[in-house]
Amino acid sequence: MAARYRICVGAETLLPSVTSDHQTSRLTLQTLEGGGTGGVVLMGPQHRLQSLLAAAAALNFTNFRWLLVPTGPLQERVFQGFNSVAEGVVALRRASQTVPEFGEHFLSLGASAVDSTLYPNLSPGDYVEEPAVFQMVKAVFKVGSAVRRAVKQHCGGSGWCTNATLDLTEVENEGLDVIEELSIKAQRPRYEVLRLEAVQDAKLAFTSVGHVTAGKLELDPRAAGLPQYLCMNCRCLNVRFSFLADLRWRSEAWVTICATMAIIGFLLAIAIMVFISVRSCRGKASEGSQAFSILLLLSCIFLYAAILPYSFEASSLICALRPFATSLSYAIMLAILLARSLMLATADSEGYVVSWPV
Protein backbone atom coordinates (compact mmCIF):
# COMPACT_ATOMS: atom_id res chain seq x y z
CA MET A 1 0.00 0.00 0.00
CA ALA A 2 2.79 2.43 0.85
CA ALA A 3 4.50 1.76 -2.48
CA ARG A 4 1.25 2.39 -4.36
CA TYR A 5 0.97 5.89 -2.88
CA ARG A 6 4.70 6.63 -3.26
CA ILE A 7 5.35 6.55 0.48
CA CYS A 8 8.89 5.74 1.55
CA VAL A 9 9.06 3.20 4.37
CA GLY A 10 12.42 3.70 6.08
CA ALA A 11 11.85 1.34 9.01
CA GLU A 12 9.12 -0.83 10.45
CA THR A 13 8.64 -2.44 13.84
CA LEU A 14 5.95 -3.76 16.16
CA LEU A 15 4.58 -1.70 19.02
CA PRO A 16 5.77 -2.91 22.45
CA SER A 17 3.29 -5.34 23.95
CA VAL A 18 4.21 -4.23 27.49
CA THR A 19 3.35 -0.54 27.70
CA SER A 20 5.48 0.07 30.81
CA ASP A 21 8.68 -1.39 29.32
CA HIS A 22 10.77 1.72 28.55
CA GLN A 23 13.75 -0.32 27.37
CA THR A 24 11.69 -1.94 24.61
CA SER A 25 10.18 1.44 23.75
CA ARG A 26 13.67 2.92 23.48
CA LEU A 27 14.74 0.18 21.06
CA THR A 28 11.58 0.74 19.02
CA LEU A 29 12.20 4.48 18.82
CA GLN A 30 15.84 3.95 17.88
CA THR A 31 14.77 1.61 15.08
CA LEU A 32 12.35 4.22 13.77
CA GLU A 33 14.98 6.93 14.06
CA GLY A 34 17.38 4.81 12.03
CA GLY A 35 14.98 4.95 9.08
CA GLY A 36 15.73 8.64 8.67
CA THR A 37 12.30 9.59 7.32
CA GLY A 38 11.18 11.73 10.27
CA GLY A 39 7.57 10.57 9.99
CA VAL A 40 6.03 7.69 11.95
CA VAL A 41 2.66 6.01 11.39
CA LEU A 42 1.35 4.33 14.55
CA MET A 43 -1.47 1.81 14.15
CA GLY A 44 -2.96 -0.03 17.08
CA PRO A 45 -5.04 0.34 20.24
CA GLN A 46 -5.14 3.76 21.86
CA HIS A 47 -3.25 2.69 24.99
CA ARG A 48 -0.29 1.42 22.94
CA LEU A 49 -0.13 4.63 20.93
CA GLN A 50 -0.23 6.60 24.16
CA SER A 51 2.53 4.46 25.66
CA LEU A 52 4.95 5.01 22.78
CA LEU A 53 4.27 8.76 22.73
CA ALA A 54 4.90 8.86 26.48
CA ALA A 55 8.20 7.04 25.97
CA ALA A 56 9.17 9.44 23.17
CA ALA A 57 8.46 12.42 25.42
CA ALA A 58 10.34 10.89 28.36
CA LEU A 59 13.36 9.82 26.28
CA ASN A 60 13.49 13.12 24.35
CA PHE A 61 12.67 11.72 20.90
CA THR A 62 11.12 15.01 19.77
CA ASN A 63 12.10 15.09 16.09
CA PHE A 64 9.39 12.74 14.86
CA ARG A 65 6.13 13.67 13.20
CA TRP A 66 3.47 11.20 14.29
CA LEU A 67 0.37 9.97 12.50
CA LEU A 68 -1.92 8.11 14.89
CA VAL A 69 -4.33 5.54 13.44
CA PRO A 70 -6.19 4.07 16.42
CA THR A 71 -8.12 0.84 16.00
CA GLY A 72 -10.68 2.08 18.52
CA PRO A 73 -11.82 5.37 20.02
CA LEU A 74 -9.55 8.41 20.26
CA GLN A 75 -9.78 10.46 23.47
CA GLU A 76 -8.06 13.76 24.21
CA ARG A 77 -7.62 13.08 27.92
CA VAL A 78 -5.39 10.09 27.19
CA PHE A 79 -2.82 12.27 25.38
CA GLN A 80 -2.42 15.04 27.97
CA GLY A 81 1.12 15.88 29.12
CA PHE A 82 2.83 15.26 25.78
CA ASN A 83 3.60 18.91 25.05
CA SER A 84 7.17 18.16 23.94
CA VAL A 85 5.96 15.92 21.09
CA ALA A 86 2.50 17.38 20.51
CA GLU A 87 3.62 19.72 17.73
CA GLY A 88 4.19 16.80 15.38
CA VAL A 89 1.11 14.70 16.19
CA VAL A 90 -1.67 14.20 13.62
CA ALA A 91 -4.45 11.65 14.13
CA LEU A 92 -7.36 10.09 12.24
CA ARG A 93 -10.75 9.74 13.90
CA ARG A 94 -13.91 8.33 12.43
CA ALA A 95 -16.41 11.15 12.00
CA SER A 96 -20.15 11.04 12.61
CA GLN A 97 -22.44 11.40 9.60
CA THR A 98 -25.72 13.27 9.13
CA VAL A 99 -28.48 13.31 6.53
CA PRO A 100 -28.00 16.24 4.10
CA GLU A 101 -30.71 18.91 3.94
CA PHE A 102 -33.09 16.67 5.86
CA GLY A 103 -35.63 19.27 7.01
CA GLU A 104 -35.61 21.10 3.69
CA HIS A 105 -36.91 18.06 1.82
CA PHE A 106 -39.55 17.44 4.47
CA LEU A 107 -41.02 20.80 3.47
CA SER A 108 -41.06 19.74 -0.19
CA LEU A 109 -43.21 16.76 0.79
CA GLY A 110 -45.87 19.05 2.27
CA ALA A 111 -45.12 18.42 5.93
CA SER A 112 -45.18 21.13 8.56
CA ALA A 113 -42.23 23.41 9.13
CA VAL A 114 -39.27 21.70 10.69
CA ASP A 115 -37.36 23.22 13.56
CA SER A 116 -34.04 24.29 12.03
CA THR A 117 -32.27 23.79 15.34
CA LEU A 118 -32.62 20.04 14.86
CA TYR A 119 -30.47 20.16 11.72
CA PRO A 120 -27.71 22.76 12.26
CA ASN A 121 -25.00 23.42 9.67
CA LEU A 122 -26.01 20.72 7.22
CA SER A 123 -24.14 20.71 3.94
CA PRO A 124 -24.57 18.62 0.77
CA GLY A 125 -21.21 16.99 1.45
CA ASP A 126 -22.54 15.16 4.50
CA TYR A 127 -24.00 11.70 4.17
CA VAL A 128 -25.10 8.77 6.23
CA GLU A 129 -22.99 5.68 6.56
CA GLU A 130 -24.92 2.92 8.26
CA PRO A 131 -27.52 0.84 6.34
CA ALA A 132 -29.83 1.07 9.37
CA VAL A 133 -29.95 4.86 9.00
CA PHE A 134 -30.84 4.45 5.34
CA GLN A 135 -33.81 2.28 6.28
CA MET A 136 -34.89 4.86 8.87
CA VAL A 137 -34.76 7.70 6.34
CA LYS A 138 -36.70 5.60 3.83
CA ALA A 139 -39.44 4.93 6.43
CA VAL A 140 -39.65 8.61 7.43
CA PHE A 141 -40.07 9.73 3.82
CA LYS A 142 -42.74 7.08 3.34
CA VAL A 143 -44.67 8.45 6.34
CA GLY A 144 -44.23 11.98 5.00
CA SER A 145 -45.75 10.98 1.67
CA ALA A 146 -48.70 9.34 3.48
CA VAL A 147 -49.30 12.52 5.52
CA ARG A 148 -49.31 14.64 2.39
CA ARG A 149 -51.81 12.33 0.64
CA ALA A 150 -54.10 12.34 3.69
CA VAL A 151 -54.05 16.14 3.92
CA LYS A 152 -54.89 16.47 0.21
CA GLN A 153 -57.63 13.82 0.14
CA HIS A 154 -59.42 14.40 3.47
CA CYS A 155 -58.55 17.94 4.58
CA GLY A 156 -58.56 19.90 1.33
CA GLY A 157 -54.84 20.52 1.51
CA SER A 158 -55.18 23.20 4.22
CA GLY A 159 -53.75 21.22 7.13
CA TRP A 160 -54.32 18.17 9.28
CA CYS A 161 -57.93 17.43 10.23
CA THR A 162 -59.67 14.90 12.49
CA ASN A 163 -61.12 12.72 9.72
CA ALA A 164 -57.73 12.24 7.99
CA THR A 165 -56.35 8.71 7.96
CA LEU A 166 -52.90 7.51 7.04
CA ASP A 167 -52.51 4.84 4.37
CA LEU A 168 -49.00 3.44 4.48
CA THR A 169 -49.72 0.63 2.02
CA GLU A 170 -49.78 2.91 -1.01
CA VAL A 171 -46.22 3.64 -2.03
CA GLU A 172 -45.26 6.77 -3.91
CA ASN A 173 -41.92 7.15 -5.58
CA GLU A 174 -41.42 10.80 -4.79
CA GLY A 175 -39.92 10.27 -1.36
CA LEU A 176 -37.70 7.44 -2.58
CA ASP A 177 -36.53 9.56 -5.52
CA VAL A 178 -35.42 12.23 -3.08
CA ILE A 179 -33.40 9.63 -1.21
CA GLU A 180 -31.69 8.52 -4.41
CA GLU A 181 -30.97 12.12 -5.48
CA LEU A 182 -29.40 12.84 -2.10
CA SER A 183 -27.38 9.61 -2.26
CA ILE A 184 -28.62 8.74 1.22
CA LYS A 185 -27.26 5.22 1.34
CA ALA A 186 -24.46 3.21 2.85
CA GLN A 187 -21.14 4.70 1.78
CA ARG A 188 -17.51 4.56 2.79
CA PRO A 189 -16.59 5.86 6.23
CA ARG A 190 -15.56 9.46 6.69
CA TYR A 191 -12.51 10.23 8.82
CA GLU A 192 -11.44 13.50 10.38
CA VAL A 193 -7.80 14.55 10.26
CA LEU A 194 -6.93 16.02 13.65
CA ARG A 195 -3.91 17.87 14.97
CA LEU A 196 -2.89 17.77 18.62
CA GLU A 197 -2.05 21.24 19.87
CA ALA A 198 -2.04 23.28 23.06
CA VAL A 199 -5.13 25.45 23.57
CA GLN A 200 -4.88 26.98 27.05
CA ASP A 201 -3.14 26.27 30.35
CA ALA A 202 -0.90 23.74 28.57
CA LYS A 203 -3.97 21.62 27.83
CA LEU A 204 -3.84 19.64 24.60
CA ALA A 205 -6.80 19.27 22.28
CA PHE A 206 -7.47 17.78 18.86
CA THR A 207 -8.45 20.34 16.20
CA SER A 208 -9.75 19.39 12.76
CA VAL A 209 -7.45 20.20 9.83
CA GLY A 210 -9.11 18.11 7.10
CA HIS A 211 -10.97 14.91 6.34
CA VAL A 212 -10.74 11.72 4.30
CA THR A 213 -13.79 10.62 2.30
CA ALA A 214 -13.98 7.77 -0.25
CA GLY A 215 -10.20 7.56 -0.43
CA LYS A 216 -9.73 11.30 -1.10
CA LEU A 217 -7.81 13.51 1.32
CA GLU A 218 -8.75 17.17 1.75
CA LEU A 219 -6.28 18.92 4.00
CA ASP A 220 -5.36 22.47 4.92
CA PRO A 221 -1.52 22.33 4.82
CA ARG A 222 -1.12 25.55 6.81
CA ALA A 223 -3.42 24.39 9.58
CA ALA A 224 -1.91 20.93 9.65
CA GLY A 225 1.65 22.24 9.90
CA LEU A 226 3.02 19.80 7.33
CA PRO A 227 6.82 19.57 6.93
CA GLN A 228 8.18 21.63 4.05
CA TYR A 229 11.20 19.43 3.32
CA LEU A 230 11.72 16.41 1.09
CA CYS A 231 13.23 13.12 2.07
CA MET A 232 16.26 13.26 -0.22
CA ASN A 233 18.61 10.72 1.41
CA CYS A 234 16.13 8.26 2.90
CA ARG A 235 16.65 4.51 2.60
CA CYS A 236 13.29 3.09 1.52
CA LEU A 237 12.66 -0.55 2.36
CA ASN A 238 9.87 -0.76 -0.20
CA VAL A 239 11.62 0.92 -3.15
CA ARG A 240 12.37 -2.41 -4.84
CA PHE A 241 8.68 -3.29 -4.82
CA SER A 242 7.33 0.11 -5.81
CA PHE A 243 7.01 -0.73 -9.51
CA LEU A 244 4.87 -3.77 -8.71
CA ALA A 245 2.22 -1.52 -7.17
CA ASP A 246 1.56 -0.07 -10.64
CA LEU A 247 0.79 -3.46 -12.19
CA ARG A 248 -2.97 -3.87 -11.86
CA TRP A 249 -4.60 -6.05 -14.53
CA ARG A 250 -7.57 -4.57 -16.38
CA SER A 251 -10.78 -6.56 -16.14
CA GLU A 252 -12.34 -5.69 -19.53
CA ALA A 253 -13.25 -8.58 -21.84
CA TRP A 254 -11.35 -7.21 -24.84
CA VAL A 255 -8.16 -7.05 -22.78
CA THR A 256 -8.46 -10.73 -21.90
CA ILE A 257 -9.14 -11.69 -25.54
CA CYS A 258 -6.21 -9.68 -26.92
CA ALA A 259 -3.85 -10.91 -24.21
CA THR A 260 -4.87 -14.53 -24.89
CA MET A 261 -4.23 -14.14 -28.63
CA ALA A 262 -0.87 -12.48 -27.91
CA ILE A 263 0.17 -15.32 -25.61
CA ILE A 264 -0.79 -17.93 -28.22
CA GLY A 265 1.13 -16.05 -30.93
CA PHE A 266 4.10 -15.69 -28.60
CA LEU A 267 4.19 -19.45 -27.95
CA LEU A 268 3.84 -20.29 -31.65
CA ALA A 269 6.68 -17.94 -32.58
CA ILE A 270 8.89 -19.49 -29.92
CA ALA A 271 8.06 -23.00 -31.17
CA ILE A 272 8.81 -22.11 -34.81
CA MET A 273 12.06 -20.38 -33.83
CA VAL A 274 13.20 -23.44 -31.85
CA PHE A 275 12.31 -25.71 -34.79
CA ILE A 276 14.32 -23.60 -37.26
CA SER A 277 17.28 -23.38 -34.88
CA VAL A 278 17.36 -27.14 -34.33
CA ARG A 279 17.13 -27.85 -38.06
CA SER A 280 19.92 -25.36 -38.79
CA CYS A 281 22.20 -26.87 -36.14
CA ARG A 282 21.69 -30.36 -37.64
CA GLY A 283 22.47 -29.12 -41.15
CA LYS A 284 18.99 -29.89 -42.43
CA ALA A 285 17.86 -26.30 -42.93
CA SER A 286 15.58 -25.56 -45.85
CA GLU A 287 16.44 -23.04 -48.52
CA GLY A 288 16.49 -19.37 -47.53
CA SER A 289 18.03 -17.15 -44.92
CA GLN A 290 17.58 -18.84 -41.55
CA ALA A 291 19.10 -15.90 -39.67
CA PHE A 292 16.57 -13.46 -41.08
CA SER A 293 13.76 -15.89 -40.34
CA ILE A 294 14.81 -16.04 -36.69
CA LEU A 295 15.10 -12.25 -36.54
CA LEU A 296 11.61 -11.86 -38.00
CA LEU A 297 10.25 -14.31 -35.44
CA LEU A 298 11.91 -12.29 -32.67
CA SER A 299 10.27 -9.13 -34.00
CA CYS A 300 6.91 -10.94 -33.97
CA ILE A 301 7.52 -11.84 -30.33
CA PHE A 302 8.16 -8.16 -29.56
CA LEU A 303 4.92 -7.25 -31.35
CA TYR A 304 2.94 -9.72 -29.26
CA ALA A 305 4.61 -8.49 -26.08
CA ALA A 306 3.69 -4.88 -26.93
CA ILE A 307 0.06 -5.64 -26.01
CA LEU A 308 1.01 -6.14 -22.34
CA PRO A 309 1.28 -2.43 -21.36
CA TYR A 310 -2.30 -1.96 -22.61
CA SER A 311 -3.49 -4.84 -20.43
CA PHE A 312 -2.67 -3.08 -17.13
CA GLU A 313 -4.29 -0.09 -15.46
CA ALA A 314 -2.83 3.28 -16.42
CA SER A 315 0.02 4.59 -14.27
CA SER A 316 3.13 6.67 -14.86
CA LEU A 317 5.16 3.56 -15.65
CA ILE A 318 2.52 1.92 -17.86
CA CYS A 319 1.77 5.14 -19.77
CA ALA A 320 5.47 5.52 -20.55
CA LEU A 321 5.77 1.91 -21.72
CA ARG A 322 2.77 1.93 -24.08
CA PRO A 323 4.14 4.16 -26.89
CA PHE A 324 7.71 2.96 -26.31
CA ALA A 325 6.85 -0.75 -26.62
CA THR A 326 4.63 -0.27 -29.69
CA SER A 327 7.11 1.97 -31.52
CA LEU A 328 10.09 -0.23 -30.69
CA SER A 329 8.43 -3.47 -31.84
CA TYR A 330 7.33 -2.01 -35.18
CA ALA A 331 10.72 -0.35 -35.68
CA ILE A 332 12.52 -3.67 -35.16
CA MET A 333 10.29 -5.51 -37.64
CA LEU A 334 10.49 -2.79 -40.31
CA ALA A 335 14.27 -2.54 -39.89
CA ILE A 336 14.65 -6.29 -40.49
CA LEU A 337 12.37 -6.20 -43.54
CA LEU A 338 14.22 -3.17 -44.92
CA ALA A 339 17.59 -4.88 -44.46
CA ARG A 340 16.31 -8.00 -46.20
CA SER A 341 14.89 -5.97 -49.09
CA LEU A 342 18.17 -4.07 -49.46
CA MET A 343 20.13 -7.32 -49.58
CA LEU A 344 17.86 -8.80 -52.25
CA ALA A 345 17.90 -5.63 -54.34
CA THR A 346 21.69 -5.22 -54.35
CA ALA A 347 22.79 -8.87 -54.49
CA ASP A 348 23.66 -8.75 -58.22
CA SER A 349 24.08 -5.04 -59.04
CA GLU A 350 26.36 -3.97 -56.16
CA GLY A 351 28.20 -7.20 -55.58
CA TYR A 352 26.55 -8.15 -52.27
CA VAL A 353 26.38 -11.82 -53.12
CA VAL A 354 24.59 -13.91 -50.55
CA SER A 355 26.21 -17.11 -49.39
CA TRP A 356 22.98 -19.08 -49.14
CA PRO A 357 20.16 -19.85 -51.54
CA VAL A 358 17.41 -17.21 -51.81
C-alpha positions as CSV (number, residue, x, y, z in Angstrom):
1,M,0.0,0.0,0.0
2,A,2.8,2.4,0.9
3,A,4.5,1.8,-2.5
4,R,1.2,2.4,-4.4
5,Y,1.0,5.9,-2.9
6,R,4.7,6.6,-3.3
7,I,5.3,6.5,0.5
8,C,8.9,5.7,1.5
9,V,9.1,3.2,4.4
10,G,12.4,3.7,6.1
11,A,11.8,1.3,9.0
12,E,9.1,-0.8,10.5
13,T,8.6,-2.4,13.8
14,L,6.0,-3.8,16.2
15,L,4.6,-1.7,19.0
16,P,5.8,-2.9,22.4
17,S,3.3,-5.3,24.0
18,V,4.2,-4.2,27.5
19,T,3.4,-0.5,27.7
20,S,5.5,0.1,30.8
21,D,8.7,-1.4,29.3
22,H,10.8,1.7,28.6
23,Q,13.8,-0.3,27.4
24,T,11.7,-1.9,24.6
25,S,10.2,1.4,23.8
26,R,13.7,2.9,23.5
27,L,14.7,0.2,21.1
28,T,11.6,0.7,19.0
29,L,12.2,4.5,18.8
30,Q,15.8,4.0,17.9
31,T,14.8,1.6,15.1
32,L,12.3,4.2,13.8
33,E,15.0,6.9,14.1
34,G,17.4,4.8,12.0
35,G,15.0,4.9,9.1
36,G,15.7,8.6,8.7
37,T,12.3,9.6,7.3
38,G,11.2,11.7,10.3
39,G,7.6,10.6,10.0
40,V,6.0,7.7,12.0
41,V,2.7,6.0,11.4
42,L,1.3,4.3,14.5
43,M,-1.5,1.8,14.1
44,G,-3.0,0.0,17.1
45,P,-5.0,0.3,20.2
46,Q,-5.1,3.8,21.9
47,H,-3.2,2.7,25.0
48,R,-0.3,1.4,22.9
49,L,-0.1,4.6,20.9
50,Q,-0.2,6.6,24.2
51,S,2.5,4.5,25.7
52,L,5.0,5.0,22.8
53,L,4.3,8.8,22.7
54,A,4.9,8.9,26.5
55,A,8.2,7.0,26.0
56,A,9.2,9.4,23.2
57,A,8.5,12.4,25.4
58,A,10.3,10.9,28.4
59,L,13.4,9.8,26.3
60,N,13.5,13.1,24.3
61,F,12.7,11.7,20.9
62,T,11.1,15.0,19.8
63,N,12.1,15.1,16.1
64,F,9.4,12.7,14.9
65,R,6.1,13.7,13.2
66,W,3.5,11.2,14.3
67,L,0.4,10.0,12.5
68,L,-1.9,8.1,14.9
69,V,-4.3,5.5,13.4
70,P,-6.2,4.1,16.4
71,T,-8.1,0.8,16.0
72,G,-10.7,2.1,18.5
73,P,-11.8,5.4,20.0
74,L,-9.5,8.4,20.3
75,Q,-9.8,10.5,23.5
76,E,-8.1,13.8,24.2
77,R,-7.6,13.1,27.9
78,V,-5.4,10.1,27.2
79,F,-2.8,12.3,25.4
80,Q,-2.4,15.0,28.0
81,G,1.1,15.9,29.1
82,F,2.8,15.3,25.8
83,N,3.6,18.9,25.1
84,S,7.2,18.2,23.9
85,V,6.0,15.9,21.1
86,A,2.5,17.4,20.5
87,E,3.6,19.7,17.7
88,G,4.2,16.8,15.4
89,V,1.1,14.7,16.2
90,V,-1.7,14.2,13.6
91,A,-4.4,11.6,14.1
92,L,-7.4,10.1,12.2
93,R,-10.8,9.7,13.9
94,R,-13.9,8.3,12.4
95,A,-16.4,11.1,12.0
96,S,-20.1,11.0,12.6
97,Q,-22.4,11.4,9.6
98,T,-25.7,13.3,9.1
99,V,-28.5,13.3,6.5
100,P,-28.0,16.2,4.1
101,E,-30.7,18.9,3.9
102,F,-33.1,16.7,5.9
103,G,-35.6,19.3,7.0
104,E,-35.6,21.1,3.7
105,H,-36.9,18.1,1.8
106,F,-39.6,17.4,4.5
107,L,-41.0,20.8,3.5
108,S,-41.1,19.7,-0.2
109,L,-43.2,16.8,0.8
110,G,-45.9,19.0,2.3
111,A,-45.1,18.4,5.9
112,S,-45.2,21.1,8.6
113,A,-42.2,23.4,9.1
114,V,-39.3,21.7,10.7
115,D,-37.4,23.2,13.6
116,S,-34.0,24.3,12.0
117,T,-32.3,23.8,15.3
118,L,-32.6,20.0,14.9
119,Y,-30.5,20.2,11.7
120,P,-27.7,22.8,12.3
121,N,-25.0,23.4,9.7
122,L,-26.0,20.7,7.2
123,S,-24.1,20.7,3.9
124,P,-24.6,18.6,0.8
125,G,-21.2,17.0,1.5
126,D,-22.5,15.2,4.5
127,Y,-24.0,11.7,4.2
128,V,-25.1,8.8,6.2
129,E,-23.0,5.7,6.6
130,E,-24.9,2.9,8.3
131,P,-27.5,0.8,6.3
132,A,-29.8,1.1,9.4
133,V,-29.9,4.9,9.0
134,F,-30.8,4.5,5.3
135,Q,-33.8,2.3,6.3
136,M,-34.9,4.9,8.9
137,V,-34.8,7.7,6.3
138,K,-36.7,5.6,3.8
139,A,-39.4,4.9,6.4
140,V,-39.7,8.6,7.4
141,F,-40.1,9.7,3.8
142,K,-42.7,7.1,3.3
143,V,-44.7,8.5,6.3
144,G,-44.2,12.0,5.0
145,S,-45.8,11.0,1.7
146,A,-48.7,9.3,3.5
147,V,-49.3,12.5,5.5
148,R,-49.3,14.6,2.4
149,R,-51.8,12.3,0.6
150,A,-54.1,12.3,3.7
151,V,-54.1,16.1,3.9
152,K,-54.9,16.5,0.2
153,Q,-57.6,13.8,0.1
154,H,-59.4,14.4,3.5
155,C,-58.5,17.9,4.6
156,G,-58.6,19.9,1.3
157,G,-54.8,20.5,1.5
158,S,-55.2,23.2,4.2
159,G,-53.8,21.2,7.1
160,W,-54.3,18.2,9.3
161,C,-57.9,17.4,10.2
162,T,-59.7,14.9,12.5
163,N,-61.1,12.7,9.7
164,A,-57.7,12.2,8.0
165,T,-56.4,8.7,8.0
166,L,-52.9,7.5,7.0
167,D,-52.5,4.8,4.4
168,L,-49.0,3.4,4.5
169,T,-49.7,0.6,2.0
170,E,-49.8,2.9,-1.0
171,V,-46.2,3.6,-2.0
172,E,-45.3,6.8,-3.9
173,N,-41.9,7.1,-5.6
174,E,-41.4,10.8,-4.8
175,G,-39.9,10.3,-1.4
176,L,-37.7,7.4,-2.6
177,D,-36.5,9.6,-5.5
178,V,-35.4,12.2,-3.1
179,I,-33.4,9.6,-1.2
180,E,-31.7,8.5,-4.4
181,E,-31.0,12.1,-5.5
182,L,-29.4,12.8,-2.1
183,S,-27.4,9.6,-2.3
184,I,-28.6,8.7,1.2
185,K,-27.3,5.2,1.3
186,A,-24.5,3.2,2.9
187,Q,-21.1,4.7,1.8
188,R,-17.5,4.6,2.8
189,P,-16.6,5.9,6.2
190,R,-15.6,9.5,6.7
191,Y,-12.5,10.2,8.8
192,E,-11.4,13.5,10.4
193,V,-7.8,14.6,10.3
194,L,-6.9,16.0,13.7
195,R,-3.9,17.9,15.0
196,L,-2.9,17.8,18.6
197,E,-2.0,21.2,19.9
198,A,-2.0,23.3,23.1
199,V,-5.1,25.4,23.6
200,Q,-4.9,27.0,27.1
201,D,-3.1,26.3,30.4
202,A,-0.9,23.7,28.6
203,K,-4.0,21.6,27.8
204,L,-3.8,19.6,24.6
205,A,-6.8,19.3,22.3
206,F,-7.5,17.8,18.9
207,T,-8.5,20.3,16.2
208,S,-9.8,19.4,12.8
209,V,-7.5,20.2,9.8
210,G,-9.1,18.1,7.1
211,H,-11.0,14.9,6.3
212,V,-10.7,11.7,4.3
213,T,-13.8,10.6,2.3
214,A,-14.0,7.8,-0.2
215,G,-10.2,7.6,-0.4
216,K,-9.7,11.3,-1.1
217,L,-7.8,13.5,1.3
218,E,-8.8,17.2,1.7
219,L,-6.3,18.9,4.0
220,D,-5.4,22.5,4.9
221,P,-1.5,22.3,4.8
222,R,-1.1,25.6,6.8
223,A,-3.4,24.4,9.6
224,A,-1.9,20.9,9.7
225,G,1.6,22.2,9.9
226,L,3.0,19.8,7.3
227,P,6.8,19.6,6.9
228,Q,8.2,21.6,4.1
229,Y,11.2,19.4,3.3
230,L,11.7,16.4,1.1
231,C,13.2,13.1,2.1
232,M,16.3,13.3,-0.2
233,N,18.6,10.7,1.4
234,C,16.1,8.3,2.9
235,R,16.6,4.5,2.6
236,C,13.3,3.1,1.5
237,L,12.7,-0.5,2.4
238,N,9.9,-0.8,-0.2
239,V,11.6,0.9,-3.1
240,R,12.4,-2.4,-4.8
241,F,8.7,-3.3,-4.8
242,S,7.3,0.1,-5.8
243,F,7.0,-0.7,-9.5
244,L,4.9,-3.8,-8.7
245,A,2.2,-1.5,-7.2
246,D,1.6,-0.1,-10.6
247,L,0.8,-3.5,-12.2
248,R,-3.0,-3.9,-11.9
249,W,-4.6,-6.0,-14.5
250,R,-7.6,-4.6,-16.4
251,S,-10.8,-6.6,-16.1
252,E,-12.3,-5.7,-19.5
253,A,-13.2,-8.6,-21.8
254,W,-11.4,-7.2,-24.8
255,V,-8.2,-7.1,-22.8
256,T,-8.5,-10.7,-21.9
257,I,-9.1,-11.7,-25.5
258,C,-6.2,-9.7,-26.9
259,A,-3.9,-10.9,-24.2
260,T,-4.9,-14.5,-24.9
261,M,-4.2,-14.1,-28.6
262,A,-0.9,-12.5,-27.9
263,I,0.2,-15.3,-25.6
264,I,-0.8,-17.9,-28.2
265,G,1.1,-16.1,-30.9
266,F,4.1,-15.7,-28.6
267,L,4.2,-19.4,-27.9
268,L,3.8,-20.3,-31.6
269,A,6.7,-17.9,-32.6
270,I,8.9,-19.5,-29.9
271,A,8.1,-23.0,-31.2
272,I,8.8,-22.1,-34.8
273,M,12.1,-20.4,-33.8
274,V,13.2,-23.4,-31.8
275,F,12.3,-25.7,-34.8
276,I,14.3,-23.6,-37.3
277,S,17.3,-23.4,-34.9
278,V,17.4,-27.1,-34.3
279,R,17.1,-27.9,-38.1
280,S,19.9,-25.4,-38.8
281,C,22.2,-26.9,-36.1
282,R,21.7,-30.4,-37.6
283,G,22.5,-29.1,-41.1
284,K,19.0,-29.9,-42.4
285,A,17.9,-26.3,-42.9
286,S,15.6,-25.6,-45.8
287,E,16.4,-23.0,-48.5
288,G,16.5,-19.4,-47.5
289,S,18.0,-17.2,-44.9
290,Q,17.6,-18.8,-41.5
291,A,19.1,-15.9,-39.7
292,F,16.6,-13.5,-41.1
293,S,13.8,-15.9,-40.3
294,I,14.8,-16.0,-36.7
295,L,15.1,-12.2,-36.5
296,L,11.6,-11.9,-38.0
297,L,10.2,-14.3,-35.4
298,L,11.9,-12.3,-32.7
299,S,10.3,-9.1,-34.0
300,C,6.9,-10.9,-34.0
301,I,7.5,-11.8,-30.3
302,F,8.2,-8.2,-29.6
303,L,4.9,-7.3,-31.3
304,Y,2.9,-9.7,-29.3
305,A,4.6,-8.5,-26.1
306,A,3.7,-4.9,-26.9
307,I,0.1,-5.6,-26.0
308,L,1.0,-6.1,-22.3
309,P,1.3,-2.4,-21.4
310,Y,-2.3,-2.0,-22.6
311,S,-3.5,-4.8,-20.4
312,F,-2.7,-3.1,-17.1
313,E,-4.3,-0.1,-15.5
314,A,-2.8,3.3,-16.4
315,S,0.0,4.6,-14.3
316,S,3.1,6.7,-14.9
317,L,5.2,3.6,-15.6
318,I,2.5,1.9,-17.9
319,C,1.8,5.1,-19.8
320,A,5.5,5.5,-20.6
321,L,5.8,1.9,-21.7
322,R,2.8,1.9,-24.1
323,P,4.1,4.2,-26.9
324,F,7.7,3.0,-26.3
325,A,6.8,-0.7,-26.6
326,T,4.6,-0.3,-29.7
327,S,7.1,2.0,-31.5
328,L,10.1,-0.2,-30.7
329,S,8.4,-3.5,-31.8
330,Y,7.3,-2.0,-35.2
331,A,10.7,-0.4,-35.7
332,I,12.5,-3.7,-35.2
333,M,10.3,-5.5,-37.6
334,L,10.5,-2.8,-40.3
335,A,14.3,-2.5,-39.9
336,I,14.7,-6.3,-40.5
337,L,12.4,-6.2,-43.5
338,L,14.2,-3.2,-44.9
339,A,17.6,-4.9,-44.5
340,R,16.3,-8.0,-46.2
341,S,14.9,-6.0,-49.1
342,L,18.2,-4.1,-49.5
343,M,20.1,-7.3,-49.6
344,L,17.9,-8.8,-52.3
345,A,17.9,-5.6,-54.3
346,T,21.7,-5.2,-54.3
347,A,22.8,-8.9,-54.5
348,D,23.7,-8.7,-58.2
349,S,24.1,-5.0,-59.0
350,E,26.4,-4.0,-56.2
351,G,28.2,-7.2,-55.6
352,Y,26.6,-8.1,-52.3
353,V,26.4,-11.8,-53.1
354,V,24.6,-13.9,-50.5
355,S,26.2,-17.1,-49.4
356,W,23.0,-19.1,-49.1
357,P,20.2,-19.8,-51.5
358,V,17.4,-17.2,-51.8
